[in-house]
Each structure stands twice: as structure tokens, then as C-alpha cells.
């Protein structure tokens, strides 16, 4: 195998310093023109997300720009199938309208199928985010899609409503789909989601929050992996330190330093640079569809010394070409020749970092913090921003980790870490106190090995 960069393709693609239109598969939905802001949580994306999972477009949903255009015909359609005395028609219509739309005139979600009818976000950037999350977390899993396609109901009214709601399938071309890079995290999400669906009421009230958590965590994990170059481990999570929303924080807590949000915030502009560096490194052939190749994957492909030497030689040629196209004043390493693959990759990263528009890189990185919103990022006065864990989110994670059989407390913290969540000693103590107060802790002794967390659901 004589693996090398496709220099001709790179020269054509990178004619200017502006972000190129690349044939390499996308891995993130972000752009530099607009910044994603999920201040209200994931709810504004959830309808479009479910339609992406199911491959649906919803005729009724498309009409909801004027909700009466959808509401009244549905009410009339339902009442035409119910036997009732004419004198109670007004009361029946009022009941159905309240049952379906509540007081805010948006559809009540009383069954997973209803998610297909929630309105799409107006911003194209948010619709792209919904498609991205479906691509990388669900990965076409039909067991997940079936949750939202199934019309089985426990009562006649719900059954009647679902039968009168129609969705239209819409095939989506593979081109443009986002390439998943963290299959372990996607697998855990689907496992937790399918378990939660066994408890329908809890699913309906927490599905959006669980998805938001995994999507935000996925992006955070990617940044930490990218920063490790060829030393990264894409098979397991990098545990990030969260602070409990209700606890008092002080300096020198792990949530305020180390692998807390501060470490992410400092590296946010690097996200844009890493994506474009690896996009360049992925241009290996003239094929129309090209996978995104991480530093680690490329390192594995180049196991033979000769293969590695050939590739490093082509990479040095590209760095030289890049330096000619985008010369930098006072740049000492413009024409440096690298001998090692890892050094050459980092050399290209530095070249791209200094060559890209710095404002664009900053704006691109802000998408990650905007995606976390107020749910998972919180400002703690003089301590700055931290990863935030609410009580609701903590109990949700506990529910999907413990599932149906009590779990040793120490193992629960291991399960948290598998999902990218860690706590320092003081936070763990506060969690134990909370579990004890909620009576979900079997405390045989003060030893962590002798304490068990009961199933929540």
C-alpha cells in the first residue's frame, strides 16, 4: 500500500484561505456564520430530530406555521368518528382541543408518535444539528426508529388520534450524512434510550434531556480526543468533571480546573482547526465519497515503516505548498521538514491554525458552548463557568445506569464515567447525601462497596 495525500485534489480544494467545500464526510454540523444557541434546551430540536430518525416529513407539521390550519381540521376529523349528542359537540371539541394542544396551542406529547408532529426550528443551523445528532447517535438503528413509528396505544382515544395523524416518508440521501466517530457513546445512548422507553411516562418527560446530554457530551469528547492527536483513545470516554448545581463551590475543586469546563473553553477555537486539519489529511484518493480520518486512524493505517515514510513525504510536500499559498510573516517553521508522522500532523495543525481566520475559529468553537446552553454550562461567580449537573439530570443518569437491579454505589460512579461524567470527592459525598434523603440508597456500612443504589424507575 502506497498511501499518500492527494496533492492535486488538495491544491484544487484549498485555492483560498476560506473554509473549503470538501468531499470528505462531515463530522460536525457547525458553521462560522452563525452560532447555535440552545438556551431553552433540546425541546426546540426534538421534533425535527425524531423525523430525521424515522425518515419522515409531516404534512401536518409543515402547516403549523398557522396552527389553526392544522388544529381545526383534525378536531373535525376526530369528532366525525365519535358518536355523541349534538348538544355536547362544543364541549367535546373543547376537550379534544385541550387534550391535543393544551393552553399554549402546540401539540401535547402524550405518545412517542406525536414527536413527529412537533414544529421544526426556523433556523437552518438548528435543523442541521438535529440531522447531525440522528446521524451520530442513532446511526440508523431501527429499534430506536420503531419507538416513534409505533402507534400502539393503551386507550381508545389515543388510538383514534394516532390513526388520524399521518406522516409521509422521505428518503434521505447518504451524501451529506455526518460520520460518527464515537461508537461507544452512541451505543450507550441507544441502550439507555431503549431501556427508558420501557417506562413510557418517564420516557416522554426525559427523552429530550437525555438526548441533549449525549449530544453535548459527544461534541465535548471529540474536542478532547482531537487535542490528543495520535495518542487519543476513541474507544472510551474521557471523564469530565461536573459540579452539582445545588452544591457550594470553591477554588481548587476539580470542576473548576483540570478536566472541567475551563479546559474545554480554552480549546474551543481549536475545534475548527482540528476539523480542517483532519479533513486535509483525509484526502487520500480521487473517490467521490471520502471518509473523515482521525489522526489515530491514519496512524493505524500507516503501520509499515515504508507506508509511513511515503505518507510523511507527501505531507511535507503539502505543508510546503500550504506555506506558499498562505505565507506568514515571522514564521520560522514555514519550510521545516518533518520526519515523524505525529510531528508532521501537529506541524500541519499549527500551519492551519495560523492560516485560518481567527475570528471564524473562535465563532465556530462557540457553537459547542451554545449547544450546551444553560442546561450543562453554568457560571459560578468568580470561579467562572463549569460543567453543570442538575438534580434532574443526575437522577436521570442514575435511572438509566442502574436500570432494574440495584447497583453498588462504586459501580454507579464507574457507569457515570463510561458516559463521560466524573465528580470529585466532595460532589460524591453530596450525591450520597441526596440518594440517602430520597431513600434510594441501601447503606449496609459507610464503605462504598457495601452501599447499593436502588432502581429509580
N, C-alpha and C positions, 0 to 999 in steps of 0.2 A: 504494500500500500504506500503510494507516494502522495501523502496528504499535504496539501499546501493551500494557502489563501488564493482565492481567485482575484488576482490583482486587476485584471481588466474590468471585472464587474465592480470592484471597489472604486476604481477610478471614475467609472460612469456614474455610480450611485452618489459618490461624495464629490460632486462638482463644486459645491458651495459649502460654507460652514453651517448652513441651516440644517436642522434635523431632516435626514433624508427619508424618501419613500422607499422602504426597504422590502425586498422579497422574503426576508426572514420572518418567521412566525412571531406575532406579538406576544408579550408576556404580561403586560400591564395595559390598562385602558386609558392612562393619563395622557394629557397634552400640556403644552406650556402656555396656551392661550387662556384657558380657564382653570380655576381651581375647584375641585369637588368639595362641597361643604355638606356634611350630614349632621347639621345641628339638631335636627329633630329625630335622629336615629335612623334606623333602616326602613321604617314604615313607608317612606315615600318611594322606595325602590321595590317593595316586596311584590306588588302586582306584576310588574314587568319581569322581575326575577323568576316568578313562577311560570309565566308564559314562556320564558326562554327555556326553562326546564322541560316543559311539556311540548314545545314547538307549536304554540298556539298564537293566533291573533284572535281578538274577541270583538265581534261586530258591535255588541252592546257597549263594550268598554270604549270603543272608538267614538261612540256617540255621546259619551258622557261629558263632553265639553259643555253641552246643555243637558243637565241631568234629567230634566222633565221629559226630554225626548226619549229617555230610556225608562224612567220610572213609571209613568202613567200607562204606556202600552203593556208593561209587564204586569201591573196591577190588574188591568182589564183582562189580560190573558189568563191570569190565575182565577179571577172571580168567575170567568166564563166556564170554568171546570169544577166549580163548587156549587152544590145545591144549597140555597138559602132563601129565606123570605125577603121579598123586595124591601120591606121596611127596615131591615138591618143592613142594607147594602152600604150605606155611608159608614156605619161602624166597622163593617168588615174591611172596607177599603182603608180606613184609618188604621186598623190593627195591622193589616198587611204592610202598609207603608211604614209604620213604626218598626215592625219586625224586620223588614228588609233594609231600611235606610236610617233608622234611629232619628236623632234630632239634628244631626249635622249633615244629613242628606247625602252621605256616602254609604256605600253598602256595608252592612254589618257582616262580619266574618263569623258565621255560625257553623261552617263546614269548610274543609280544606279546598273544595272545588271553587268556593267563592273567591279565593285569591286570584283566579283567572280574570275576575271582573273588576278588580281594583284599578283605579286610573294609573296611566303611565306618567312618569315625571315629564315635565315640559322640557327640561334641559337635555340636550343630546348627550352631554357628558355623563349624566346620571343613567341614561338608558344604556350607554356603553359599559358602565360599571355593573349594571345588572347582568348583561351578557357575559362579562368577564367572570363574575362570581359563579355563574352557572357553568361556564367552561372549566374553571379550575377546581371547583369544589365538588360539583355533581358529576362531571365528566361523562354525561350521557347515561348515568345509572337509571335503568328503567324502574327499579324498585322505588326510587325516590320520586320519579315522574308519576308513578301509579298513585302515590298519595294524593296528588292534585287532579288526577283524572277520574278517580273512583267516585261514583255518585251514590254509593250505598249510604242509606240514612236510617236513623233509629226511630223516626216518626213520620207520619203520613204527610204533614205539612212540608217538612224539609224535602222529602222525596218529591212532592209535587213541584216545589220551587226549582229544584235541581233539574228536573226533567224539562222544564220550560226555559232553562238557560242553555244556550248553545254557544259552543266555541268553534272556531274554524282553524283547522291545522294549517300551518305554514312551514314548509321545509326551509331550513337554513343551510346555505352552502358552507362547506367546511372552510373555505378560504376566508381568512379574517378571524377565525376562532383563536382564542388565546390558548397558548400552550402551558399546561400545568407543569410546575417544577417541584412541587412538594407533595407527592402522592401519599405519604404517611399522614399528613394533616387532612387531606381530602378524605381519606379512608375513615379517620376518626370522626370527622364531621358527619359523614353518611351513617356511620354506626350510631352516633348519638341521636341523629335525626330520626332514624327508623325506630330506635327504642322509644323516643319521646312520643312518636305517633301512636304507640300503644295506649297512651293516656290522652285521649282526644282533647279534652278541655285544656289541659296543661299545654299541649302542643299548640293550640290556637292562640294561647296567651303568651307563649315564649318562643315560637318559631322564628319570629323576626329578630329577637335579641340574640338567639344562638347563632343565626346566620351572620349577623353583624359582627359578633365576636370573632368567628372563624375567618371571615373575610379580612377584617382589620389585622388580625394576628398573622394571617398568610402574608400580607404585604410587609409587616414588620420583620417576619422571619426571613423573607427574601433579602431585605437590605442587610441584615446581619450575615447571611450566607455570602452575599456578594462581597462584603468587606473582607472576608477571609480568603478570597481568591482561590487558589488550588488546595487550600487547607480546609475548606468548608466541608461540612457533613450534611448532605441533603436527605439523609435517612431518618433524622430525628430532630426534634425541636431544640432551639436554643432557649432555655427558660429565662423569661424576662420578669423582673421584679415589679410587682404591683403593690400599691398601697390601698388599704381598706378605706373606703370613703368616710367611715364614721370614726376612724382612729385618729389620734393626735400624732402628727409627725414632727420629727426634729431632725437636725443635721446629722449626717453620718448614718442615716438609715439607708439600706440597700436600694430602696425605691427611689431615692433622691440622687443616687450615684451609680457607678458600675454599670450593670445591665438594666437600668431603669430608663425612663423616657429621655433623660438627658443624653444618654449615649445615642439614642435614635435621632434626637433633634440635631445634634452636631453633625450627623452624617446625612441628613436629608438631601442636600444638594448632590451628594454622590450617587443617588439613585439614578438620576438622569444620565450621568456619565457612565456608570456601570452598564446600563441597558444598551447604550450606544457602543460601548467598547465590545461587549459580547456579541452585539449584532454584527459588527465588523468581523469579529473572529469566527462567526458562523457562516460567512460567505466562502464556502469551500468548493462549490460546483456551480454549473450553469442551470441546474434543475429549477423548475418554476416554484415548487414548494420546498422551502428550506427550513429545517428545524432550528430553533434557538438553542445554541450550545453553550452551556455554562463553562466557566474556567475549569471546574473539576472534571466535567465530562470530556472536554477536549484533552485534558491531561491524561485521562484514562485511555482515550483513543490512541494517543501517541506513546504507546508502551515501548516500542522498539527504538533504540537509540538513533537509527538511521532516519526513521519517520520523524522523530523529534527534531533532528538536525535539519531536515528538509523544511519542516514547518517553520522553525525558528528563522531560517534563512529567508523564507518568503515574508515572515512577519517583520523582519528587519528592513526588507525592501519597502514594505508598506509604511512603516514608521518614517522612513526616509522620504517617501512620496508625500506622506501626510505633512511632514515638516516643510516640504517645498510649497505645498498648497497653502498652508496656514503658518507662515513664519512668525516666530515670537521674538520680540526684542529681548536681549539679555538671556536667551535660553542656552544654557551650557550643554544640554543633552540632546540638542536637535538632531545630531547625526551620530549619536552613540550606537555602537553595535553590541547587541546582547548575545550572550552565549547560552544562558539557561532559559527554559520556557517560562517559568514563573516570573523571572525578572523581566522578560520581554513583554509578557502580558501586563505587568504593572507599569512598564515603560509606555505602552500604548495607552493605558488608562490615564497616566499623567499627561500625555500629549493631548488626549481628547478633553481632559479636564481643563487644561489651559486654553484649548482651542474653542470650546463651546461658549455660547453666550451665558455669562454668569447669572444674569437675571433670570434667564429661561431655566437654568438648572435649579435655582432657588425656588422658583414658582412651581416647577414640576414636583420637587420634593415636598412642597406644602400640601400636595394632594393627599399624602399619607396622613398628616395631622388632621386635615379637613375631613378625611374619611373616618377617623376615629371620633371626631366631633366631641361633644361634651360627655358622651357616654363613657369613653375609655381613656380620655385625657382630661386631667383636672389641674387647675392652678392652685398651688398650696402656698399662697402669700410669698414670703421671701425665699421659700425653698424652690420656687419655680414650678414647672409643670411635671406631673408624674403620671405613670400608668395608673388608672383608677379602677377599682373593683367595688361595685355596689353590692349591697346585701342580696339584692335580687339576682345579680349575675353570679355571685358566689354560690347561692343555693341552687341555681340552675346547673352550674358546673358540677356541683356535688351530686345532684339528682342523676345526671347522665353518666357520671363516673361510677357511682355506687350501684346504680340500676336496682335489681330486685333482691340482692343478697347483701347483708351487712358487710362492711369492709373495714379492715384495720385502718386506723387513722393514719399511720405512717404510709400505708399503701395509697391512701387517697391523695396525699401530697405528691406521691410519685405519679399518679394519674394526672394531677394538675400539671406537673412538669412536662409530661408527654404532650400536653396540649399547649405548651409554651408559657405556663403561668407558674411563678415562684413567689414565695413570701419569705421575709426574714423572720428571725426568732420572735420578735415582738408581735408581728402580724399573726403568726401561727398561734401564739398564745391568745390573741383576741378572737381568732376563729374558733378555738376550742371553747372559749367562754360563750360565744354565740351558740354553738352547737349544744352546749350544756343547757343554756337557757331555753332553747327550742325543743329540748328533750329528744334530740336525735343522736345523742352520744351514750353508748354503753360504756361506762367507765369502771373497769374492773380494778384498775390501780392508776397511779399517776404516770406509769410507763406508757409511752406511745404505742408499744407493741401490744399492750393489754387494753387499749381503747378502740372501740368499734363505732363506726358511723352507720346509723340505720338507713334503710331506703326511705326516700322522701315521697316518692310517688306511689 
